[in-house]
Every structure is written in C-alpha cells, then in structure tokens.
Amino acid sequence: MSKGTSPINFVILGLENAGKTTLLRNISGKKFTETLTTIGMDVEQLKHKGLTFQAIDVGGQLHFRETLWQYYTTLAKGVIFVFDIFDNSKLLEARKWFDYISHRISQRAVLMFLANKIDLKDKEDKFMSLEEIVKTFKLDNVSMYPERSFRIWEVSAKTGENVDKSISWMFNKLIENIRDDSLISLVLVLNKDNEIIYTTSSNEVESELDSIFKNNVQEMKERGINEKLITVHNISASVIVQDEFSVIIGGKSDGISKEDLVSASLSISQLLNNEFIVSDK
C-alpha cells in the first residue's frame, strides 16, 4: 500500500460488555500507532505486513446498534462480532444483531465470530459450547455467500489466548481480497444499444480501450455469440452479451486467470439481470 493510501477498515461489534474494547486493547498493544476516541466508538490504527488497518470499536448499547452499526457494517471490509459465552441473558439479542450484521455487510466482506472469555471456563460452568453457538447463531448459514470469508474462534480478549491467531487470519483474508480487487482493471457495461452506462475508464487511453471492446460486442451480437474471452493490448477481458446489456470485465493478461475473469463477469451479469427483471415488473 503506497503512502497516502487510505487504511483498510474493519469494525468490532457486539453487545455491551462482550469484550470488544478489551480485544482492541489487546490487538493494538504491540502494533499501536495512533488512537482516536469519539463518542460511541474507539478508532485505532494497526500495522500488519507493511499495511495499515483501521480498527473501529463501535459501542454495543442499543442506541449505537440502531444508528452507528448500520453505517459501519455497510462500509467495512471486515467485521468482528464478539460474543460473551457466559452471558445467556443476552443470547437472543446477540443472535438478532449478528443476523442483522451478516445480512448487511458486503458479500465479500471478511466476517469473524469471536466466542470470548474462554479464560473463565475453569471458574464458571454455565457457558455456551462451540457447538451450541454454531447451532444458536446458525453459523452454518453464513457460508451461503461463496465470496465471503468466515471463521469462528474461541478466544480470551483478556489473556490474549487465540487473539493473535484470529486477528492474523482476518488481516490475511483482508489482504487477499484487496489483491483480488486490484487484479480487475476494467469494468465496462453497455446497454442494448451498445451505449456505455458504466465504465471505470478515467483517461484517453482507457476510453480508447472501451471503444475497441464496444466494437467487439457489436461483432459478437452480429454473429450471435454470447460469451467470449478477448485480449486487447495487455488486457484480457471476459465479455458477456445479453439482450438488455453487455458486461466486459478485464485485467492484465499476466495478473489474473481467465477463470476469475469469467467468474467476475458472470456474477455482475447475474446482478444486472436481476435488476432488469425487477425493473420490468
């Protein structure tokens, strides 16, 4: 990440007293660079593999859940949900808000569930086992989003048990997502009349590429071809032609596989197809 690039954001959520702030203090202990505190949240910047991550600990009280949570879950690249395995009185409330989060974050966001306070297992016997947590929170359903990385960890934010391992896992998944995103350098969407309705092009050279791909789309329509892999200069692209629109997803020929290009273009085509179906109704 170059100098001046925005940090990679992830949020730490959970009900009050779940251990969010203790977790943040733990993970920032060795990597702390700067701390900012505002009403309702704490923000800390952390370093990992030369990259800057910004951890946002949002308050767990109801009025913060109903306001700040929606905003930060929508924008975050990753979400950590902290749950107190001994607090059975808030179980239903925690399950409700975890479900709320999992349905509002991006499908590609990294999601991690931390079953916290395992250091108290030897002192207390009324805690939820990992199996009970998976069943109660329906964590098996989280995998319905194939692009989402998800994992559950048993941790102690107080003693640090499994904290470094879990946070390293999240950081590495966030880095993987960024690398995948950076491989895509061209996104072009045309309407049925071959007019550009969306493009990532920002200069004359890239606009020239758009024109070349538009000509390829027109040729595909004339020949009745719906899918094709095309290479223009050093850009390989997957082209999907449908009745109402065409999608072109491209990246450097030596940087992204043809399979990934096709997968990306098909995913966007499906999303657009759903939009057109809804609009027609």
N, C-alpha and C positions, 0 to 999 in steps of 0.2 A: 504494500500500500504506500503510495507516494506521499510526500509531505503535503499537508493541506487537505488530504482526503478525509471525509467525514468518518468518524468511528463506526464500528458495527454495533448496532443497538440490540440488546436483549433485555427483557423485563423479568423481574422476580415478583411473582404474585402468590397469594394465599390469604387465608383468613387471619384475623388478628391473633397474635401470639403463636403463630405456626413456626416461627423461627427464621423469617425472611431476613431481618436485619442482622441477626447473628451469622447467618450464612454469608451475607455480603461482607461483613467484617472479616470473616474467616478467609474468603477467597481474595480479598484485597490486601491481606496482611503482608504478603511477600511481593505483590505486584502493584502496590498502590502508587499512583502518580498524582492524582488530584481528586478532591472530594467537594461536591457542591450539595448543599442542603436547602430544600424549599419545603413549603407546606405540603404535606401529603406524600412526599417521596424523597428518597436519597438517590443521588447520582454519583457513581464512581467510575473512573476510567482505569482499565486494566490492560496490561501488555501480555501478548502471547505470540510467540514465533514472529516477532517484529511487527505485529499488527496491533492496532488499538481497538479495544472493545469498550463499549459503554454500558454498564450495568445500571438499570433503573429499578430501584426497590420502591414499589407503589404501596401505599397504605392499604391495609386489609379491612378497615372499617367500612360499614355499609355505604356511607355516602361517597367514599372513594371508589368502591366497586361499581356504583351506579353512574359514576362520572368518568374518572380517570382511566379505569380499566378498559373501557371500550376504545378510547383513543389510543392507548399504548399497545393494546393487543393487535390492533389493525396495522400499525406501522412497524412493529418489531420483527426482526429477522429470527429471533428465538424467544421462547417463553419457558421459564422455570416455574412450576407450580409446587409450592411447599405445603406439605400436609403433616400435621401433628398426629402421630399414630395413637396417641393416648387420649385425644380429645373427641370421644364418642358423641358428646353433646352437640357438636357442630358438624357431624358427619353428613347429614342430609344437605346442609347449607354448603359445605365444601363440594359435595358431588354436583350440586346445582351450578355452582360457579365454575367448576372445572369444565363441565359440559358447555357452559356459556363461552368459555375461552376457546375450547377446541373447535367450535363451530365458527369462530370469528377471525381467527388468525389465518394468515395466508396458507394455502395448501403446501407450500414449500418451506414454511417456517419450521425451525427445529423446536420440538416440544419435549420437555423433560419433566418427569414427575418425581419429586423427592419425598420419600417417606421418612420423615425426620424424627429425631430424638430416640434413636435406637440405643443410645448410651444409657437410657433409663430402663431397659428391658430387665436387667438384673434386680432392679429395685421395685418395679411395678409389674403386675401380671395382666392387667386389663388393657392390652394394646391390640391393634389390628395386625394380623399377619399379612405377609406379602400376597398370599393367595386371596385373602378376604378383600384386600384393597383392589386387586385386579378385577375381582368379581363386582364389588360395590360400585366402583367408578367406571366399570365397563371399558377397561383399558384395552381390551382386545379389539374394540371397535375403532380405536384411533388409527389402526393400520389400514382403514378403508381409503385413506389418501395415500396412494403409492409413492408420491413425491415427498411425503413428509417423513422426516427422521424422528423417531420417538423411542424413548427408553425410560424405564423406571429404575430408581436406585434407592436402596436403604442407606440413610446417612445419619450422621450426627453433626449438625452445624456447630455444636458446642465444642466437641472434642476434635472435629475435623475428619472423623472416620468416613472414608469414601468420598469426601468432598473434592479433593484434588482430582481423583479419577473421573468423577461425574462432570466436573467443570471442564476438564481437558477434553472429554468426549464431546461436550457441546461446542467448545471452541473449534475443534477439528471438523465437526459437521457444518458449522457456520462457514468455515474456510472453504470446504468442499463446495458449498452452494455458491459462494462468491466466484470461485474458479469456473464453475459450470456457467454462471451468468455471463462471465467475461468472454467465454468462447463464442457466444452469439453476438455478431457484429452487425447483422442486417435483419430487419423485420419490415416487411412491406405487405400491405393489404390493399387490394383493388376491389372496386365494386363490379357489378355485372357489365358495366360499360367500359371497363378497364381504366377507370379513373382512380387515382390514389386517394384512399380515405385514411390511411395511416402509413407513416414511414419514420424510420429512425435516422434517415439521412439528414445531415446538417451542413454539407458543403457541396461545391460544384461537382467534385469527383464522385461523391456518393450519389448525387442526383443523376449523374450520367449512368451509373450502375442501375438505378431504378428504371431508367428508360430502356436499357437493354433487357432487363427482366420483364418489363411490360411487353416488349416485342415477343419475347419467348412465350409469355402467357397467351398472347393473341394467336401465335402459331400453334400452340397446343390446343386451343379451342377449335381452330380450323381443322385440325387433324383428329379431334375427338379424344385427346389424351388428357387424363385427369390428374396423373401424378408423374413427376419426373425429377431426376437429380441433374442439376446444371452447374457447370463451373464457368465463371466469368472472371478473367484475370486470375487472382489468387483467392477468389471467394467461391466456395462450394455452397449450393443452396438446394433446399428441398422445396418444390413448387407443388401446391395443391390447388386444383381448379374445380370450383363448384358452380352451380347455376347463378347464385347471388353474389359470389365473391371469390377472390383468389388470394392465397396466402403464400408468401415467399419468406423462408427463414434461412439465413446464411451465416457462414463463419469462415475463418481462414482454413484453407484446404488442409494445412498440416496441423491444425489445432483442435478439430472436432470431427468425430466419426460420422459417417453417413447415417448410421442407425440413430444417433442422437438428433441429427437434423430432421430426419423423417418423423421421429417421435415428437419433437417440438412442434413441427408444422401440423401434424395430425391433432395434437392437443389444442392448438389455437383454432384450428378449423372446427373442431367439435364445439368449442366455446362460442365461436361466431355463429355456427349453425343453430345452436340453442337460442341465441339472441334473435336471429331472423325468424325462427319458429314462433317465439314469444311475440315478436312484433306483428306477425301476420294474424295472430289470434285476436 
